[in-house]
Amino acid sequence: MHFTTLTTEEYASATRHSPRLFLAQLPEYGQWRTEQGDAVDYVGVREGAQVRGVGLITYQPWKKLFTRAIITNGPTLDWEDTELVEFFFAQLAAYLATKKRVIALRITPNVPAAFYEDTTKIADSPLGARVTEQLRAAGFQHIPVDPNDPADIHFIYTKDIAGKTFEEIADSLTKTMRRQVKHVGRYGVEVHTGGVELWDTFHQLYESSRERTEMAEISDYSAQLYTGMMEKLGPERAFLAIAYAHPATYLEEITANIARLDEQIAQNSTEPRTRKKEGALKELGSQRASLLKQETEARDLAQRYGNNVPFAGVLAFRWGDELVQLLRGFNKDFTTYNRDYPVESTLLRWAAAHDISTYNTLGISGIFDATGPDYPVLEYKRKLNGNVEEFIGTFALALRPEAKLTGALI
């Protein structure tokens, strides 16, 4: 085995068929960082003509004089191969030691720490335990997770949809979602998908969500990254899905439904009055009252917002065999229009049509009860009837004495 640097093309070729490759390990991410003037390295282990393990390294300035090397959600290698794992990290440390200003290395491997059914832990991962011990033996120290830091992602919520049609996916959702996602176009809603031309619309929806939650602000740098990655990846691997409400169309739907109910009420109001008719009238009256309330709400929203109003959106990426919800935005005033989960329905249909194996809603805090900072978000994700994935976390390696003195390991 031979540890070496790789060209962008070699790295892209080595990762092309990786089933799981998160944003910071995509070759396009490395290209984008390079275009911003940042230093990146592509490294790997060769054995003959085969590249057996790779990593995309970025560099973070530290205390003005120094630099930290970072491999986020990587490296990408066969973690079951203990010899390869030991060789990769020994050689990586030796390689970075030749860079005098690099004082520490931080990694967050996508190695499972435990297995879950929904949010219930069912078993620890033997692989995770073994890799953790290997890293400690190599000199790494484990950095505790901060559940209140949205960037410190050690837990994600995913759903296995491999080989499923959309109908099969829909039937596997929780009861509150499975019926609704099969409907398209009700309540005056339509969904548009597109690229960077929809970014400003999505950003406004994200801000609407952020104002009532603890979601982090999208910095100018992050906005440039997301739009830049959308352009690089193209519409088959990156897109925005935006749901639009048309109150006028919904009002027409309500009017038609009220007219239908009025006909049924008239039919059940004829003599002779029976217990069955009385029961039907009670139920029909309740439905009519609900529709009248919806009509009032729809007219109010139409007056406040007009027609063709964006109210929900998701920034989605295809990474490997996964469709990933990177960011979400939602205008809570339009909860009524979201009853069929139109954006979720669109994404799941897209996933089924593109042979996606994993539907990934990405980061959660790891606190699964009401005390969690993201509890409402987690409860929404759980409607997918998926599972938590827990990774082994962040590890740091001191490459020079200055690492501990400057806090570069924290």
C-alpha positions as CSV (number, residue, x, y, z in Angstrom):
1,M,0.0,0.0,0.0
2,H,1.1,3.5,-0.8
3,F,-0.2,6.8,0.6
4,T,-0.3,9.6,-1.9
5,T,-1.9,12.9,-2.9
6,L,-4.5,12.7,-5.7
7,T,-5.5,15.1,-8.5
8,T,-9.1,16.4,-8.5
9,E,-9.9,14.0,-11.3
10,E,-8.4,11.0,-9.5
11,Y,-10.3,11.8,-6.4
12,A,-13.6,12.2,-8.4
13,S,-13.0,8.9,-10.0
14,A,-12.3,7.2,-6.7
15,T,-15.5,8.5,-5.1
16,R,-17.8,8.2,-8.1
17,H,-19.6,5.1,-6.9
18,S,-19.4,5.7,-3.1
19,P,-22.9,5.1,-1.7
20,R,-22.5,7.7,1.0
21,L,-20.5,10.9,0.4
22,F,-21.6,14.0,2.3
23,L,-21.1,17.6,1.1
24,A,-17.6,18.2,2.5
25,Q,-16.2,15.1,0.8
26,L,-17.7,15.8,-2.6
27,P,-15.1,16.6,-5.3
28,E,-17.2,19.5,-6.4
29,Y,-16.9,20.9,-2.8
30,G,-13.1,20.7,-3.1
31,Q,-13.3,22.5,-6.5
32,W,-15.5,25.2,-5.0
33,R,-13.2,25.8,-2.0
34,T,-10.2,26.0,-4.4
35,E,-12.1,28.7,-6.5
36,Q,-12.6,30.7,-3.3
37,G,-8.8,30.7,-2.8
38,D,-8.7,28.0,-0.1
39,A,-6.2,25.3,0.1
40,V,-7.5,21.7,-0.1
41,D,-5.8,18.3,-0.5
42,Y,-7.0,15.1,-1.9
43,V,-5.2,12.1,-0.4
44,G,-5.6,8.4,-0.7
45,V,-4.1,4.9,-0.4
46,R,-3.1,3.1,-3.6
47,E,-2.5,-0.6,-3.9
48,G,-1.5,-1.3,-7.5
49,A,-3.9,0.4,-9.8
50,Q,-6.6,0.5,-7.1
51,V,-7.3,3.5,-4.9
52,R,-8.6,1.9,-1.6
53,G,-9.3,4.9,0.6
54,V,-9.5,8.7,0.1
55,G,-10.1,11.9,2.0
56,L,-10.7,15.5,1.1
57,I,-8.8,17.8,3.5
58,T,-9.6,21.4,4.1
59,Y,-7.5,23.8,6.2
60,Q,-8.7,26.2,8.9
61,P,-6.5,29.2,10.0
62,W,-5.9,28.9,13.7
63,K,-4.7,31.7,16.1
64,K,-3.2,33.6,13.1
65,L,0.0,31.6,13.0
66,F,-1.2,28.1,12.7
67,T,-3.6,25.8,10.7
68,R,-5.9,22.9,11.5
69,A,-6.4,20.1,9.0
70,I,-10.1,19.0,8.8
71,I,-11.7,16.0,7.2
72,T,-15.5,16.4,7.6
73,N,-17.7,13.4,7.2
74,G,-14.7,11.3,6.2
75,P,-12.4,9.9,5.1
76,T,-14.0,7.4,2.7
77,L,-12.6,3.9,3.1
78,D,-13.5,0.4,4.1
79,W,-13.7,0.7,7.8
80,E,-13.9,-3.0,8.2
81,D,-10.4,-3.3,6.9
82,T,-8.3,-2.8,10.1
83,E,-5.0,-2.8,8.3
84,L,-6.2,-0.2,5.8
85,V,-7.6,2.1,8.6
86,E,-4.3,1.9,10.6
87,F,-2.2,2.5,7.5
88,F,-4.3,5.4,6.3
89,F,-4.2,7.4,9.6
90,A,-0.5,6.7,10.3
91,Q,0.4,7.9,6.8
92,L,-2.0,10.8,7.0
93,A,-0.4,12.0,10.2
94,A,3.1,11.7,8.7
95,Y,2.0,13.6,5.6
96,L,0.5,16.5,7.6
97,A,3.6,16.6,9.9
98,T,5.6,17.8,6.9
99,K,3.4,20.9,6.8
100,K,5.0,23.1,9.5
101,R,2.0,25.3,10.2
102,V,-0.5,22.4,10.5
103,I,-0.7,21.7,14.3
104,A,-3.8,19.5,14.5
105,L,-6.1,17.2,12.6
106,R,-9.9,16.9,13.2
107,I,-12.0,14.2,11.6
108,T,-15.7,13.2,11.8
109,P,-16.0,9.7,10.2
110,N,-19.3,8.4,9.0
111,V,-18.9,5.2,11.1
112,P,-21.9,4.0,13.1
113,A,-21.7,4.2,16.9
114,A,-25.1,2.5,17.5
115,F,-28.2,1.2,15.7
116,Y,-31.8,2.5,16.3
117,E,-35.4,1.7,15.5
118,D,-36.9,5.2,15.2
119,T,-35.4,7.0,18.2
120,T,-34.9,3.8,20.4
121,K,-31.4,2.5,20.6
122,I,-31.3,-1.2,20.1
123,A,-27.6,-2.0,19.9
124,D,-24.1,-0.6,19.9
125,S,-22.0,-1.0,16.8
126,P,-19.0,-3.3,17.1
127,L,-17.5,-1.6,14.1
128,G,-17.8,1.8,15.8
129,A,-16.2,0.5,19.0
130,R,-13.3,-1.0,17.0
131,V,-12.6,2.1,15.0
132,T,-12.8,4.3,18.1
133,E,-10.1,2.1,19.7
134,Q,-8.0,2.2,16.6
135,L,-8.2,6.0,16.5
136,R,-7.3,6.3,20.2
137,A,-4.4,3.9,19.7
138,A,-3.2,6.2,16.9
139,G,-3.2,9.2,19.3
140,F,-6.6,10.7,18.6
141,Q,-8.8,12.0,21.4
142,H,-12.6,12.0,21.2
143,I,-14.3,15.4,21.3
144,P,-17.7,15.3,23.1
145,V,-20.7,16.2,21.1
146,D,-22.5,19.5,21.6
147,P,-26.2,18.9,21.1
148,N,-26.9,22.6,21.0
149,D,-24.5,23.2,18.1
150,P,-26.3,22.7,14.8
151,A,-23.0,22.2,13.0
152,D,-21.9,19.4,15.4
153,I,-23.7,16.6,13.6
154,H,-23.3,13.2,15.2
155,F,-26.9,12.1,14.8
156,I,-29.0,12.1,11.6
157,Y,-32.5,10.8,10.8
158,T,-32.9,8.7,7.7
159,K,-35.3,6.3,6.0
160,D,-34.4,3.3,4.0
161,I,-36.3,3.4,0.7
162,A,-34.0,1.1,-1.4
163,G,-35.9,-0.6,-4.3
164,K,-39.3,1.0,-3.3
165,T,-41.8,2.6,-5.6
166,F,-43.4,5.8,-4.4
167,E,-46.5,4.0,-3.5
168,E,-44.5,1.6,-1.4
169,I,-42.6,4.4,0.3
170,A,-45.9,6.2,1.0
171,D,-47.4,3.1,2.6
172,S,-44.4,2.8,4.9
173,L,-44.8,6.3,6.4
174,T,-46.6,6.9,9.7
175,K,-50.4,7.1,9.7
176,T,-50.4,10.9,9.9
177,M,-48.4,11.2,6.6
178,R,-49.0,8.1,4.5
179,R,-52.4,9.0,3.0
180,Q,-51.8,12.7,2.5
181,V,-48.5,12.4,0.5
182,K,-50.4,10.4,-2.2
183,H,-52.5,13.5,-3.0
184,V,-51.2,16.2,-5.4
185,G,-52.7,19.6,-6.1
186,R,-55.3,19.8,-3.3
187,Y,-56.0,23.0,-1.3
188,G,-54.8,25.1,-4.2
189,V,-51.2,24.0,-3.9
190,E,-48.5,23.3,-6.5
191,V,-44.8,22.6,-6.2
192,H,-42.1,24.0,-8.4
193,T,-38.6,22.5,-8.6
194,G,-35.6,24.5,-9.9
195,G,-32.1,25.8,-9.3
196,V,-30.5,28.9,-8.1
197,E,-33.2,31.1,-9.6
198,L,-35.4,30.0,-6.7
199,W,-32.8,30.7,-4.0
200,D,-34.1,34.1,-2.9
201,T,-37.6,32.7,-2.5
202,F,-36.3,29.8,-0.5
203,H,-34.1,32.0,1.6
204,Q,-37.2,34.1,2.7
205,L,-38.9,30.9,3.7
206,Y,-35.9,29.8,5.7
207,E,-35.8,33.1,7.5
208,S,-39.5,32.7,8.3
209,S,-38.7,29.4,10.0
210,R,-35.6,30.8,11.7
211,E,-37.5,33.6,13.3
212,R,-39.6,31.1,15.4
213,T,-37.0,28.4,15.9
214,E,-33.3,28.1,16.9
215,M,-32.2,27.5,13.4
216,A,-28.9,29.1,12.5
217,E,-28.8,32.1,10.1
218,I,-27.5,31.4,6.6
219,S,-24.4,33.5,6.2
220,D,-23.4,35.1,3.0
221,Y,-20.6,32.6,2.7
222,S,-23.0,29.6,3.2
223,A,-25.4,31.1,0.6
224,Q,-22.6,31.3,-1.9
225,L,-21.6,27.7,-1.1
226,Y,-25.1,26.3,-1.5
227,T,-25.8,28.2,-4.7
228,G,-22.3,27.4,-6.0
229,M,-22.8,23.7,-5.3
230,M,-26.1,23.7,-7.0
231,E,-24.5,25.1,-10.1
232,K,-21.7,22.6,-10.0
233,L,-23.9,19.5,-9.3
234,G,-26.7,20.4,-11.8
235,P,-30.4,19.7,-11.6
236,E,-30.0,15.9,-11.3
237,R,-28.0,16.2,-8.1
238,A,-29.1,19.5,-6.5
239,F,-32.4,21.4,-6.6
240,L,-34.9,23.5,-4.6
241,A,-38.5,22.4,-4.2
242,I,-40.9,25.2,-3.4
243,A,-44.6,24.8,-2.6
244,Y,-46.9,27.6,-3.6
245,A,-50.4,28.4,-2.2
246,H,-53.2,29.7,-4.5
247,P,-55.9,30.9,-2.1
248,A,-58.2,31.8,-4.9
249,T,-58.1,28.2,-6.2
250,Y,-58.5,26.9,-2.7
251,L,-61.6,29.1,-2.3
252,E,-63.1,27.7,-5.4
253,E,-62.5,24.2,-4.0
254,I,-64.1,25.1,-0.7
255,T,-67.1,26.6,-2.5
256,A,-67.6,23.4,-4.5
257,N,-67.3,21.3,-1.4
258,I,-69.8,23.4,0.5
259,A,-72.3,23.1,-2.4
260,R,-71.8,19.3,-2.3
261,L,-72.5,19.3,1.4
262,D,-75.6,21.4,1.0
263,E,-77.0,18.9,-1.4
264,Q,-76.4,16.1,1.1
265,I,-77.9,18.1,3.9
266,A,-81.0,18.8,1.8
267,Q,-81.4,15.1,1.0
268,N,-81.1,14.1,4.7
269,S,-83.5,16.9,5.8
270,T,-86.5,15.3,4.1
271,E,-89.3,13.4,5.9
272,P,-89.4,11.0,7.4
273,R,-86.6,12.0,9.8
274,T,-84.7,9.0,11.0
275,R,-81.9,8.4,13.5
276,K,-79.6,7.6,10.5
277,K,-80.5,10.9,8.9
278,E,-80.0,12.8,12.1
279,G,-76.6,11.3,12.5
280,A,-75.7,12.2,8.9
281,L,-76.9,15.8,9.4
282,K,-74.8,16.2,12.5
283,E,-71.7,15.0,10.7
284,L,-72.5,17.1,7.6
285,G,-73.1,20.1,9.7
286,S,-69.7,19.7,11.4
287,Q,-68.0,19.4,8.0
288,R,-69.7,22.5,6.7
289,A,-68.7,24.5,9.8
290,S,-65.1,23.4,9.3
291,L,-65.2,24.4,5.6
292,L,-66.7,27.8,6.5
293,K,-63.8,28.3,8.9
294,Q,-61.3,27.3,6.2
295,E,-63.0,29.7,3.9
296,T,-62.6,32.6,6.3
297,E,-58.9,31.7,6.8
298,A,-58.3,31.4,3.1
299,R,-59.9,34.8,2.4
300,D,-57.8,36.3,5.2
301,L,-54.6,34.9,3.8
302,A,-55.5,36.0,0.3
303,Q,-56.0,39.6,1.5
304,R,-52.7,39.5,3.4
305,Y,-50.5,37.7,0.9
306,G,-52.3,37.7,-2.4
307,N,-52.2,34.7,-4.7
308,N,-49.3,32.4,-5.8
309,V,-47.6,32.5,-2.4
310,P,-44.5,30.4,-1.6
311,F,-45.0,28.8,1.8
312,A,-42.7,25.8,2.1
313,G,-39.3,24.8,0.6
314,V,-36.4,22.4,0.8
315,L,-32.9,22.5,-0.5
316,A,-32.1,19.0,-1.6
317,F,-28.9,17.3,-2.8
318,R,-28.2,13.8,-4.1
319,W,-25.0,12.6,-2.5
320,G,-24.1,9.1,-3.5
321,D,-27.2,6.9,-3.2
322,E,-28.9,9.4,-0.8
323,L,-31.3,12.2,-1.3
324,V,-30.5,14.7,1.5
325,Q,-32.7,17.5,2.8
326,L,-30.0,20.0,3.6
327,L,-32.2,23.0,4.6
328,R,-35.9,23.6,5.1
329,G,-38.1,26.7,5.3
330,F,-41.8,27.1,6.1
331,N,-44.3,30.0,6.6
332,K,-46.4,28.8,9.5
333,D,-49.3,31.0,8.5
334,F,-49.9,28.4,5.7
335,T,-50.2,25.3,7.8
336,T,-53.5,24.5,6.3
337,Y,-52.0,24.3,2.9
338,N,-49.3,21.9,4.1
339,R,-51.8,19.1,5.0
340,D,-50.7,16.9,2.1
341,Y,-47.0,17.5,2.8
342,P,-46.5,18.7,-0.8
343,V,-42.7,19.2,-0.6
344,E,-42.2,15.9,1.1
345,S,-44.4,14.2,-1.5
346,T,-42.4,15.8,-4.3
347,L,-39.0,14.7,-2.8
348,L,-40.2,11.2,-2.2
349,R,-41.5,10.9,-5.7
350,W,-38.2,12.2,-7.1
351,A,-36.3,9.7,-4.9
352,A,-38.3,6.8,-6.1
353,A,-37.8,7.8,-9.8
354,H,-34.1,8.2,-9.3
355,D,-33.3,4.9,-7.5
356,I,-32.4,6.5,-4.3
357,S,-31.6,4.1,-1.4
358,T,-31.7,6.5,1.6
359,Y,-33.9,9.5,2.3
360,N,-31.7,11.6,4.6
361,T,-33.2,14.4,6.6
362,L,-29.7,15.1,8.0
363,G,-28.8,16.5,11.4
364,I,-30.6,16.2,14.8
365,S,-29.4,17.0,18.2
366,G,-29.5,13.5,19.7
367,I,-31.9,14.6,22.4
368,F,-35.1,12.7,21.6
369,D,-37.5,14.2,24.2
370,A,-39.2,17.5,24.6
371,T,-36.1,19.1,26.1
372,G,-34.2,18.9,22.8
373,P,-33.5,22.2,21.0
374,D,-34.9,20.7,17.8
375,Y,-37.8,18.6,19.3
376,P,-40.5,20.0,16.9
377,V,-38.2,19.3,13.9
378,L,-37.5,15.8,15.1
379,E,-41.2,15.1,15.6
380,Y,-41.8,16.2,12.0
381,K,-39.0,13.9,10.7
382,R,-40.4,11.0,12.7
383,K,-43.5,11.0,10.5
384,L,-41.3,9.4,7.9
385,N,-41.1,6.3,10.1
386,G,-37.3,6.1,9.7
387,N,-34.4,5.6,12.1
388,V,-31.8,7.6,13.9
389,E,-28.2,7.0,12.8
390,E,-25.5,7.8,15.4
391,F,-21.9,8.3,14.3
392,I,-18.8,7.8,16.5
393,G,-18.3,11.6,16.5
394,T,-15.4,14.0,16.3
395,F,-11.7,13.0,16.9
396,A,-8.7,15.3,17.1
397,L,-5.0,14.5,16.8
398,A,-2.2,16.8,18.0
399,L,0.5,17.0,15.3
400,R,2.6,19.6,17.2
401,P,2.9,20.7,20.8
402,E,1.2,24.0,19.9
403,A,-2.1,22.1,19.3
404,K,-2.9,21.7,23.0
405,L,-1.5,25.1,24.0
406,T,-3.7,26.9,21.5
407,G,-6.9,24.8,22.1
408,A,-6.7,23.4,18.6
409,L,-8.0,20.0,19.8
410,I,-11.3,21.3,21.1
